[in-house]
Amino acid sequence: MMNDPIVDEVRNNGLALAARYNNNIEAICKALREREQTSERMIVNRAPHRLAPKGLDAIAEPVAPVG
């Protein structure tokens, strides 16, 4: 299997982030939430929606979006 340098970089960044917070998922999530709040990038939060079961697309009634 061939190594992809982009995948390797993403994995290494994830490992470095986890190491910075002693692999504590709560601390990692808190830091990422704080970073999200201070970022100037637009944050998109889409409401969940239901998918029709496969094969029933033609007979299933559309489901209205929640929210």
PDB file with one MODEL, atoms N, CA, C and O in Angstrom:
MODEL        1
ATOM      1  N   MET A   1       0.847  -1.179   0.000  1.00  0.00           N
ATOM      2  CA  MET A   1       0.000   0.000   0.000  1.00  0.00           C
ATOM      3  C   MET A   1       0.890   1.239   0.000  1.00  0.00           C
ATOM      4  O   MET A   1       1.877   1.310   0.732  1.00  0.00           O
ATOM      5  N   MET A   2       0.533   2.196  -0.819  1.00  0.00           N
ATOM      6  CA  MET A   2       1.331   3.403  -0.963  1.00  0.00           C
ATOM      7  C   MET A   2       0.980   4.435   0.118  1.00  0.00           C
ATOM      8  O   MET A   2      -0.192   4.638   0.434  1.00  0.00           O
ATOM      9  N   ASN A   3       1.995   5.075   0.673  1.00  0.00           N
ATOM     10  CA  ASN A   3       1.754   6.135   1.646  1.00  0.00           C
ATOM     11  C   ASN A   3       1.445   7.434   0.924  1.00  0.00           C
ATOM     12  O   ASN A   3       2.113   7.801  -0.042  1.00  0.00           O
ATOM     13  N   ASP A   4       0.438   8.112   1.401  1.00  0.00           N
ATOM     14  CA  ASP A   4       0.053   9.405   0.847  1.00  0.00           C
ATOM     15  C   ASP A   4       0.605  10.484   1.774  1.00  0.00           C
ATOM     16  O   ASP A   4       0.281  10.483   2.962  1.00  0.00           O
ATOM     17  N   PRO A   5       1.435  11.410   1.266  1.00  0.00           N
ATOM     18  CA  PRO A   5       2.035  12.419   2.138  1.00  0.00           C
ATOM     19  C   PRO A   5       0.995  13.335   2.798  1.00  0.00           C
ATOM     20  O   PRO A   5       1.222  13.818   3.907  1.00  0.00           O
ATOM     21  N   ILE A   6      -0.118  13.575   2.146  1.00  0.00           N
ATOM     22  CA  ILE A   6      -1.154  14.434   2.738  1.00  0.00           C
ATOM     23  C   ILE A   6      -1.819  13.709   3.904  1.00  0.00           C
ATOM     24  O   ILE A   6      -2.033  14.301   4.961  1.00  0.00           O
ATOM     25  N   VAL A   7      -2.144  12.439   3.718  1.00  0.00           N
ATOM     26  CA  VAL A   7      -2.741  11.651   4.794  1.00  0.00           C
ATOM     27  C   VAL A   7      -1.768  11.547   5.958  1.00  0.00           C
ATOM     28  O   VAL A   7      -2.170  11.668   7.115  1.00  0.00           O
ATOM     29  N   ASP A   8      -0.501  11.326   5.663  1.00  0.00           N
ATOM     30  CA  ASP A   8       0.515  11.255   6.723  1.00  0.00           C
ATOM     31  C   ASP A   8       0.579  12.563   7.504  1.00  0.00           C
ATOM     32  O   ASP A   8       0.672  12.554   8.732  1.00  0.00           O
ATOM     33  N   GLU A   9       0.528  13.681   6.796  1.00  0.00           N
ATOM     34  CA  GLU A   9       0.582  14.984   7.471  1.00  0.00           C
ATOM     35  C   GLU A   9      -0.628  15.194   8.370  1.00  0.00           C
ATOM     36  O   GLU A   9      -0.486  15.667   9.497  1.00  0.00           O
ATOM     37  N   VAL A  10      -1.818  14.846   7.884  1.00  0.00           N
ATOM     38  CA  VAL A  10      -3.040  15.002   8.685  1.00  0.00           C
ATOM     39  C   VAL A  10      -2.959  14.125   9.935  1.00  0.00           C
ATOM     40  O   VAL A  10      -3.283  14.575  11.034  1.00  0.00           O
ATOM     41  N   ARG A  11      -2.528  12.879   9.765  1.00  0.00           N
ATOM     42  CA  ARG A  11      -2.403  11.981  10.920  1.00  0.00           C
ATOM     43  C   ARG A  11      -1.383  12.490  11.918  1.00  0.00           C
ATOM     44  O   ARG A  11      -1.620  12.445  13.125  1.00  0.00           O
ATOM     45  N   ASN A  12      -0.240  12.977  11.426  1.00  0.00           N
ATOM     46  CA  ASN A  12       0.782  13.511  12.328  1.00  0.00           C
ATOM     47  C   ASN A  12       0.290  14.742  13.074  1.00  0.00           C
ATOM     48  O   ASN A  12       0.599  14.921  14.252  1.00  0.00           O
ATOM     49  N   ASN A  13      -0.473  15.591  12.393  1.00  0.00           N
ATOM     50  CA  ASN A  13      -1.040  16.771  13.066  1.00  0.00           C
ATOM     51  C   ASN A  13      -2.017  16.345  14.155  1.00  0.00           C
ATOM     52  O   ASN A  13      -2.043  16.941  15.232  1.00  0.00           O
ATOM     53  N   GLY A  14      -2.819  15.320  13.882  1.00  0.00           N
ATOM     54  CA  GLY A  14      -3.754  14.811  14.888  1.00  0.00           C
ATOM     55  C   GLY A  14      -3.025  14.224  16.090  1.00  0.00           C
ATOM     56  O   GLY A  14      -3.422  14.445  17.234  1.00  0.00           O
ATOM     57  N   LEU A  15      -1.966  13.482  15.826  1.00  0.00           N
ATOM     58  CA  LEU A  15      -1.180  12.911  16.918  1.00  0.00           C
ATOM     59  C   LEU A  15      -0.505  14.003  17.748  1.00  0.00           C
ATOM     60  O   LEU A  15      -0.426  13.903  18.972  1.00  0.00           O
ATOM     61  N   ALA A  16      -0.023  15.041  17.076  1.00  0.00           N
ATOM     62  CA  ALA A  16       0.621  16.148  17.798  1.00  0.00           C
ATOM     63  C   ALA A  16      -0.392  16.885  18.665  1.00  0.00           C
ATOM     64  O   ALA A  16      -0.086  17.262  19.796  1.00  0.00           O
ATOM     65  N   LEU A  17      -1.594  17.090  18.140  1.00  0.00           N
ATOM     66  CA  LEU A  17      -2.647  17.761  18.909  1.00  0.00           C
ATOM     67  C   LEU A  17      -3.002  16.927  20.137  1.00  0.00           C
ATOM     68  O   LEU A  17      -3.118  17.459  21.241  1.00  0.00           O
ATOM     69  N   ALA A  18      -3.173  15.628  19.946  1.00  0.00           N
ATOM     70  CA  ALA A  18      -3.504  14.747  21.060  1.00  0.00           C
ATOM     71  C   ALA A  18      -2.388  14.758  22.108  1.00  0.00           C
ATOM     72  O   ALA A  18      -2.668  14.784  23.307  1.00  0.00           O
ATOM     73  N   ALA A  19      -1.145  14.739  21.674  1.00  0.00           N
ATOM     74  CA  ALA A  19      -0.016  14.753  22.605  1.00  0.00           C
ATOM     75  C   ALA A  19       0.039  16.057  23.390  1.00  0.00           C
ATOM     76  O   ALA A  19       0.390  16.068  24.570  1.00  0.00           O
ATOM     77  N   ARG A  20      -0.311  17.161  22.721  1.00  0.00           N
ATOM     78  CA  ARG A  20      -0.280  18.468  23.387  1.00  0.00           C
ATOM     79  C   ARG A  20      -1.241  18.507  24.573  1.00  0.00           C
ATOM     80  O   ARG A  20      -0.994  19.215  25.549  1.00  0.00           O
ATOM     81  N   TYR A  21      -2.345  17.741  24.492  1.00  0.00           N
ATOM     82  CA  TYR A  21      -3.345  17.720  25.556  1.00  0.00           C
ATOM     83  C   TYR A  21      -3.349  16.374  26.295  1.00  0.00           C
ATOM     84  O   TYR A  21      -4.368  15.981  26.863  1.00  0.00           O
ATOM     85  N   ASN A  22      -2.217  15.674  26.287  1.00  0.00           N
ATOM     86  CA  ASN A  22      -2.040  14.410  27.000  1.00  0.00           C
ATOM     87  C   ASN A  22      -3.131  13.389  26.645  1.00  0.00           C
ATOM     88  O   ASN A  22      -3.584  12.630  27.503  1.00  0.00           O
ATOM     89  N   ASN A  23      -3.540  13.381  25.388  1.00  0.00           N
ATOM     90  CA  ASN A  23      -4.552  12.449  24.886  1.00  0.00           C
ATOM     91  C   ASN A  23      -5.873  12.539  25.650  1.00  0.00           C
ATOM     92  O   ASN A  23      -6.624  11.565  25.708  1.00  0.00           O
ATOM     93  N   ASN A  24      -6.156  13.692  26.229  1.00  0.00           N
ATOM     94  CA  ASN A  24      -7.399  13.917  26.975  1.00  0.00           C
ATOM     95  C   ASN A  24      -8.424  14.491  25.998  1.00  0.00           C
ATOM     96  O   ASN A  24      -8.324  15.648  25.591  1.00  0.00           O
ATOM     97  N   ILE A  25      -9.401  13.678  25.629  1.00  0.00           N
ATOM     98  CA  ILE A  25     -10.366  14.089  24.612  1.00  0.00           C
ATOM     99  C   ILE A  25     -11.176  15.304  25.053  1.00  0.00           C
ATOM    100  O   ILE A  25     -11.524  16.139  24.218  1.00  0.00           O
ATOM    101  N   GLU A  26     -11.481  15.422  26.331  1.00  0.00           N
ATOM    102  CA  GLU A  26     -12.234  16.587  26.810  1.00  0.00           C
ATOM    103  C   GLU A  26     -11.424  17.870  26.635  1.00  0.00           C
ATOM    104  O   GLU A  26     -11.969  18.896  26.229  1.00  0.00           O
ATOM    105  N   ALA A  27     -10.139  17.819  26.935  1.00  0.00           N
ATOM    106  CA  ALA A  27      -9.274  18.990  26.778  1.00  0.00           C
ATOM    107  C   ALA A  27      -9.090  19.339  25.305  1.00  0.00           C
ATOM    108  O   ALA A  27      -9.042  20.515  24.944  1.00  0.00           O
ATOM    109  N   ILE A  28      -8.987  18.322  24.457  1.00  0.00           N
ATOM    110  CA  ILE A  28      -8.843  18.559  23.017  1.00  0.00           C
ATOM    111  C   ILE A  28     -10.091  19.242  22.481  1.00  0.00           C
ATOM    112  O   ILE A  28      -9.996  20.228  21.750  1.00  0.00           O
ATOM    113  N   CYS A  29     -11.264  18.720  22.841  1.00  0.00           N
ATOM    114  CA  CYS A  29     -12.528  19.302  22.367  1.00  0.00           C
ATOM    115  C   CYS A  29     -12.704  20.732  22.860  1.00  0.00           C
ATOM    116  O   CYS A  29     -13.159  21.597  22.112  1.00  0.00           O
ATOM    117  N   LYS A  30     -12.345  20.985  24.118  1.00  0.00           N
ATOM    118  CA  LYS A  30     -12.454  22.331  24.673  1.00  0.00           C
ATOM    119  C   LYS A  30     -11.556  23.298  23.890  1.00  0.00           C
ATOM    120  O   LYS A  30     -11.977  24.402  23.543  1.00  0.00           O
ATOM    121  N   ALA A  31     -10.329  22.879  23.619  1.00  0.00           N
ATOM    122  CA  ALA A  31      -9.396  23.727  22.873  1.00  0.00           C
ATOM    123  C   ALA A  31      -9.906  23.985  21.454  1.00  0.00           C
ATOM    124  O   ALA A  31      -9.793  25.102  20.948  1.00  0.00           O
ATOM    125  N   LEU A  32     -10.463  22.965  20.816  1.00  0.00           N
ATOM    126  CA  LEU A  32     -10.980  23.149  19.458  1.00  0.00           C
ATOM    127  C   LEU A  32     -12.207  24.064  19.443  1.00  0.00           C
ATOM    128  O   LEU A  32     -12.373  24.866  18.524  1.00  0.00           O
ATOM    129  N   ARG A  33     -13.069  23.944  20.464  1.00  0.00           N
ATOM    130  CA  ARG A  33     -14.231  24.846  20.548  1.00  0.00           C
ATOM    131  C   ARG A  33     -13.775  26.293  20.733  1.00  0.00           C
ATOM    132  O   ARG A  33     -14.327  27.203  20.116  1.00  0.00           O
ATOM    133  N   GLU A  34     -12.765  26.504  21.587  1.00  0.00           N
ATOM    134  CA  GLU A  34     -12.241  27.856  21.804  1.00  0.00           C
ATOM    135  C   GLU A  34     -11.633  28.401  20.515  1.00  0.00           C
ATOM    136  O   GLU A  34     -11.825  29.570  20.177  1.00  0.00           O
ATOM    137  N   ARG A  35     -10.910  27.561  19.807  1.00  0.00           N
ATOM    138  CA  ARG A  35     -10.307  27.987  18.537  1.00  0.00           C
ATOM    139  C   ARG A  35     -11.390  28.337  17.515  1.00  0.00           C
ATOM    140  O   ARG A  35     -11.250  29.293  16.751  1.00  0.00           O
ATOM    141  N   GLU A  36     -12.461  27.559  17.511  1.00  0.00           N
ATOM    142  CA  GLU A  36     -13.572  27.809  16.601  1.00  0.00           C
ATOM    143  C   GLU A  36     -14.204  29.177  16.890  1.00  0.00           C
ATOM    144  O   GLU A  36     -14.545  29.914  15.966  1.00  0.00           O
ATOM    145  N   GLN A  37     -14.356  29.509  18.172  1.00  0.00           N
ATOM    146  CA  GLN A  37     -14.973  30.779  18.555  1.00  0.00           C
ATOM    147  C   GLN A  37     -14.113  31.989  18.193  1.00  0.00           C
ATOM    148  O   GLN A  37     -14.646  33.056  17.890  1.00  0.00           O
ATOM    149  N   THR A  38     -12.802  31.833  18.221  1.00  0.00           N
ATOM    150  CA  THR A  38     -11.917  32.963  17.931  1.00  0.00           C
ATOM    151  C   THR A  38     -11.549  33.062  16.459  1.00  0.00           C
ATOM    152  O   THR A  38     -10.929  34.035  16.031  1.00  0.00           O
ATOM    153  N   SER A  39     -11.930  32.059  15.693  1.00  0.00           N
ATOM    154  CA  SER A  39     -11.614  32.054  14.268  1.00  0.00           C
ATOM    155  C   SER A  39     -12.490  33.064  13.519  1.00  0.00           C
ATOM    156  O   SER A  39     -13.638  33.309  13.891  1.00  0.00           O
ATOM    157  N   GLU A  40     -11.937  33.626  12.485  1.00  0.00           N
ATOM    158  CA  GLU A  40     -12.707  34.554  11.657  1.00  0.00           C
ATOM    159  C   GLU A  40     -13.374  33.833  10.488  1.00  0.00           C
ATOM    160  O   GLU A  40     -14.047  34.460   9.670  1.00  0.00           O
ATOM    161  N   ARG A  41     -13.188  32.525  10.409  1.00  0.00           N
ATOM    162  CA  ARG A  41     -13.810  31.758   9.338  1.00  0.00           C
ATOM    163  C   ARG A  41     -15.291  31.549   9.625  1.00  0.00           C
ATOM    164  O   ARG A  41     -15.706  31.470  10.781  1.00  0.00           O
ATOM    165  N   MET A  42     -16.080  31.460   8.559  1.00  0.00           N
ATOM    166  CA  MET A  42     -17.501  31.215   8.716  1.00  0.00           C
ATOM    167  C   MET A  42     -17.715  29.759   9.142  1.00  0.00           C
ATOM    168  O   MET A  42     -17.139  28.840   8.560  1.00  0.00           O
ATOM    169  N   ILE A  43     -18.539  29.570  10.152  1.00  0.00           N
ATOM    170  CA  ILE A  43     -18.839  28.237  10.650  1.00  0.00           C
ATOM    171  C   ILE A  43     -20.218  27.849  10.139  1.00  0.00           C
ATOM    172  O   ILE A  43     -21.185  28.590  10.310  1.00  0.00           O
ATOM    173  N   VAL A  44     -20.301  26.681   9.509  1.00  0.00           N
ATOM    174  CA  VAL A  44     -21.559  26.199   8.962  1.00  0.00           C
ATOM    175  C   VAL A  44     -22.051  25.060   9.836  1.00  0.00           C
ATOM    176  O   VAL A  44     -21.317  24.107  10.094  1.00  0.00           O
ATOM    177  N   ASN A  45     -23.284  25.158  10.288  1.00  0.00           N
ATOM    178  CA  ASN A  45     -23.882  24.122  11.107  1.00  0.00           C
ATOM    179  C   ASN A  45     -25.198  23.724  10.450  1.00  0.00           C
ATOM    180  O   ASN A  45     -26.195  24.438  10.557  1.00  0.00           O
ATOM    181  N   ARG A  46     -25.195  22.618   9.791  1.00  0.00           N
ATOM    182  CA  ARG A  46     -26.387  22.174   9.089  1.00  0.00           C
ATOM    183  C   ARG A  46     -27.231  21.274   9.990  1.00  0.00           C
ATOM    184  O   ARG A  46     -26.711  20.437  10.727  1.00  0.00           O
ATOM    185  N   ALA A  47     -28.538  21.469   9.911  1.00  0.00           N
ATOM    186  CA  ALA A  47     -29.452  20.641  10.692  1.00  0.00           C
ATOM    187  C   ALA A  47     -29.467  19.225  10.110  1.00  0.00           C
ATOM    188  O   ALA A  47     -29.367  19.053   8.895  1.00  0.00           O
ATOM    189  N   PRO A  48     -29.588  18.229  10.957  1.00  0.00           N
ATOM    190  CA  PRO A  48     -29.652  16.859  10.446  1.00  0.00           C
ATOM    191  C   PRO A  48     -30.938  16.633   9.658  1.00  0.00           C
ATOM    192  O   PRO A  48     -31.943  17.303   9.892  1.00  0.00           O
ATOM    193  N   HIS A  49     -30.900  15.707   8.745  1.00  0.00           N
ATOM    194  CA  HIS A  49     -32.099  15.360   7.979  1.00  0.00           C
ATOM    195  C   HIS A  49     -32.159  13.857   7.790  1.00  0.00           C
ATOM    196  O   HIS A  49     -31.141  13.167   7.835  1.00  0.00           O
ATOM    197  N   ARG A  50     -33.352  13.367   7.579  1.00  0.00           N
ATOM    198  CA  ARG A  50     -33.554  11.928   7.410  1.00  0.00           C
ATOM    199  C   ARG A  50     -33.415  11.561   5.944  1.00  0.00           C
ATOM    200  O   ARG A  50     -33.817  12.315   5.059  1.00  0.00           O
ATOM    201  N   LEU A  51     -32.845  10.404   5.704  1.00  0.00           N
ATOM    202  CA  LEU A  51     -32.719   9.882   4.358  1.00  0.00           C
ATOM    203  C   LEU A  51     -33.749   8.788   4.160  1.00  0.00           C
ATOM    204  O   LEU A  51     -34.015   7.999   5.067  1.00  0.00           O
ATOM    205  N   ALA A  52     -34.327   8.745   2.970  1.00  0.00           N
ATOM    206  CA  ALA A  52     -35.281   7.682   2.659  1.00  0.00           C
ATOM    207  C   ALA A  52     -34.528   6.375   2.483  1.00  0.00           C
ATOM    208  O   ALA A  52     -33.410   6.375   1.967  1.00  0.00           O
ATOM    209  N   PRO A  53     -35.114   5.268   2.899  1.00  0.00           N
ATOM    210  CA  PRO A  53     -34.460   3.972   2.682  1.00  0.00           C
ATOM    211  C   PRO A  53     -34.255   3.724   1.191  1.00  0.00           C
ATOM    212  O   PRO A  53     -35.068   4.156   0.373  1.00  0.00           O
ATOM    213  N   LYS A  54     -33.186   3.037   0.836  1.00  0.00           N
ATOM    214  CA  LYS A  54     -32.915   2.748  -0.567  1.00  0.00           C
ATOM    215  C   LYS A  54     -34.036   1.895  -1.148  1.00  0.00           C
ATOM    216  O   LYS A  54     -34.561   1.000  -0.486  1.00  0.00           O
ATOM    217  N   GLY A  55     -34.392   2.188  -2.397  1.00  0.00           N
ATOM    218  CA  GLY A  55     -35.415   1.422  -3.077  1.00  0.00           C
ATOM    219  C   GLY A  55     -36.812   1.969  -2.872  1.00  0.00           C
ATOM    220  O   GLY A  55     -37.733   1.604  -3.602  1.00  0.00           O
ATOM    221  N   LEU A  56     -36.982   2.841  -1.888  1.00  0.00           N
ATOM    222  CA  LEU A  56     -38.302   3.403  -1.622  1.00  0.00           C
ATOM    223  C   LEU A  56     -38.391   4.867  -2.027  1.00  0.00           C
ATOM    224  O   LEU A  56     -39.352   5.551  -1.676  1.00  0.00           O
ATOM    225  N   ASP A  57     -37.388   5.353  -2.766  1.00  0.00           N
ATOM    226  CA  ASP A  57     -37.349   6.761  -3.136  1.00  0.00           C
ATOM    227  C   ASP A  57     -38.607   7.203  -3.867  1.00  0.00           C
ATOM    228  O   ASP A  57     -39.110   8.301  -3.627  1.00  0.00           O
ATOM    229  N   ALA A  58     -39.121   6.357  -4.758  1.00  0.00           N
ATOM    230  CA  ALA A  58     -40.260   6.739  -5.574  1.00  0.00           C
ATOM    231  C   ALA A  58     -41.551   6.769  -4.782  1.00  0.00           C
ATOM    232  O   ALA A  58     -42.447   7.542  -5.122  1.00  0.00           O
ATOM    233  N   ILE A  59     -41.688   5.954  -3.729  1.00  0.00           N
ATOM    234  CA  ILE A  59     -42.959   5.894  -3.011  1.00  0.00           C
ATOM    235  C   ILE A  59     -42.913   6.626  -1.679  1.00  0.00           C
ATOM    236  O   ILE A  59     -43.961   6.874  -1.083  1.00  0.00           O
ATOM    237  N   ALA A  60     -41.735   6.977  -1.202  1.00  0.00           N
ATOM    238  CA  ALA A  60     -41.621   7.660   0.072  1.00  0.00           C
ATOM    239  C   ALA A  60     -42.021   9.109  -0.075  1.00  0.00           C
ATOM    240  O   ALA A  60     -41.684   9.764  -1.061  1.00  0.00           O
ATOM    241  N   GLU A  61     -42.738   9.603   0.911  1.00  0.00           N
ATOM    242  CA  GLU A  61     -43.107  11.018   0.915  1.00  0.00           C
ATOM    243  C   GLU A  61     -41.911  11.820   1.383  1.00  0.00           C
ATOM    244  O   GLU A  61     -41.139  11.348   2.217  1.00  0.00           O
ATOM    245  N   PRO A  62     -41.740  13.033   0.857  1.00  0.00           N
ATOM    246  CA  PRO A  62     -40.610  13.854   1.295  1.00  0.00           C
ATOM    247  C   PRO A  62     -40.718  14.175   2.781  1.00  0.00           C
ATOM    248  O   PRO A  62     -41.815  14.365   3.305  1.00  0.00           O
ATOM    249  N   VAL A  63     -39.595  14.232   3.440  1.00  0.00           N
ATOM    250  CA  VAL A  63     -39.546  14.564   4.851  1.00  0.00           C
ATOM    251  C   VAL A  63     -39.147  16.020   4.985  1.00  0.00           C
ATOM    252  O   VAL A  63     -38.134  16.447   4.433  1.00  0.00           O
ATOM    253  N   ALA A  64     -39.939  16.777   5.716  1.00  0.00           N
ATOM    254  CA  ALA A  64     -39.645  18.196   5.918  1.00  0.00           C
ATOM    255  C   ALA A  64     -38.417  18.341   6.800  1.00  0.00           C
ATOM    256  O   ALA A  64     -38.246  17.566   7.741  1.00  0.00           O
ATOM    257  N   PRO A  65     -37.545  19.327   6.515  1.00  0.00           N
ATOM    258  CA  PRO A  65     -36.367  19.528   7.354  1.00  0.00           C
ATOM    259  C   PRO A  65     -36.753  19.887   8.777  1.00  0.00           C
ATOM    260  O   PRO A  65     -37.755  20.565   9.003  1.00  0.00           O
ATOM    261  N   VAL A  66     -35.965  19.436   9.725  1.00  0.00           N
ATOM    262  CA  VAL A  66     -36.202  19.721  11.125  1.00  0.00           C
ATOM    263  C   VAL A  66     -35.606  21.076  11.457  1.00  0.00           C
ATOM    264  O   VAL A  66     -34.481  21.383  11.062  1.00  0.00           O
ATOM    265  N   GLY A  67     -36.355  21.878  12.176  1.00  0.00           N
ATOM    266  CA  GLY A  67     -35.794  23.155  12.637  1.00  0.00           C
ATOM    267  C   GLY A  67     -36.183  24.293  11.876  1.00  0.00           C
ATOM    268  O   GLY A  67     -35.766  25.410  12.181  1.00  0.00           O
TER     269      GLY A  67
ENDMDL
END
